[in-house]
Amino acid sequence: MKTFVRNQRGRMFDSDFLEFFSKVHPAAPFLLWVPIVLALPTWALLSGTSTALQLVAMAPLGFATWQAAEYFVHKKLFHWQGIGPISRRFHDIAHGFHHNFPDDPQRLVMPLAVSISLASLVGSLLWLVDRPALTVPWFTGFLAGYLFYDFMHWSTHFRRPINAWERTMRAHHMSHHFADIDTNFGISHRWVDRLLGTLKTRNSTEQREDDNGSITPAGR
């Protein structure tokens, strides 16, 4: 992992076209996906596709599925640095750049092209299952989990925490960036890290906030 640069924006591509589309406003995912997350269960209930009980049962399962996927994609894919120049370039684009420039505000949420592609893939697989009474509520929870992930990632980098839980979640993610990149792979949660033994906590000496709300890096 390259040395990180604080409080700066970086350039990912030489091409102005690719550079433009590599950036995304933090509000963009929510403007696109929140209406869909609200419309899916509303349609499922009004059309009789799903019952309220099915929604209550399956949506939390979809949410938890996203959180497990978030952990494994972060750990196994984003932190895989590859075996050649192409795969290493993939790592740099997918995640390495964020570790190098952790404060770049235009690269804190998933680009729409990526989230739309992944949602389309998952949705297509669910369509093949042909059980909409269960898959529509599950997909609703899955999308909600993704939105919560995007919000938490933006929040931990951009906002000062306002309560103890937010301080804990921020310390959890900042530890991943600046203390030990092989721990704390969950971003919107800590339960998978705790379950699989990759949870790392930081003491008050290691974690210090300056007046700008940024975390002073500990040794890596």
C-alpha positions, 0 to 999 in steps of 0.5 A: 500500500502506498503512503497516504496523503491527507486532506488532498484530492488526487488524480486517478486517470490521465484521461479527462473523460475517465477522470470525470466519471471516476468521481461522484457527488455523495448525494448521487446514490441516495437520489437514485436508490432511495426512491427505489428502496421505497417503491419496491416494498410499496409495490410488493404490498399493494400488488399482493406480491408480498405480505407484510410478514414476508417483508418483515422477515426478508428485508432484514435478511437482505440487509444482513446479507449486504453487510456480510458481502461488504466485508468479504468484497472489501477484504478479498477483492478490494485488498487483493493487490493482484499478480500482474500490472493489470490486476494491480491497476484494478486494485489501484482503481477499485480501492488503492486510490482511496487508501492513498487519498482517504480525504478525497470527498468525491470518491467516498461513495460507490460510482453510479455505474458500479452500483447500477451494474451490481444491482442489475446483476443481483436483480437478474439472479433473483429474477431467475429464482422466480420467487418474488414474494421473497426476493423483492423484500430481500432485495429491498433490504439488500439495497438499503444495506448498500445505502447505509454502507455508502452513508457510513463511509461518507460519514466516517470520512467527512463528518465529525461524529455526534454521539458515542456510536458514531465515534466508535464507527469512525474509530473502527474505520480510521483504524483500518486506514491508519493503524492496520489495513488487515483488520476492520473490513466492515464499514457500516458495522463491526459484527462480521469483524468480531465474528471472524476475528479481524476486529481491532480497537484503538486506545486513546493514545492511538486515536487522536482527533485534531481541531479539523476532525481528522484522525492523527495516523498511528503507526502502520 
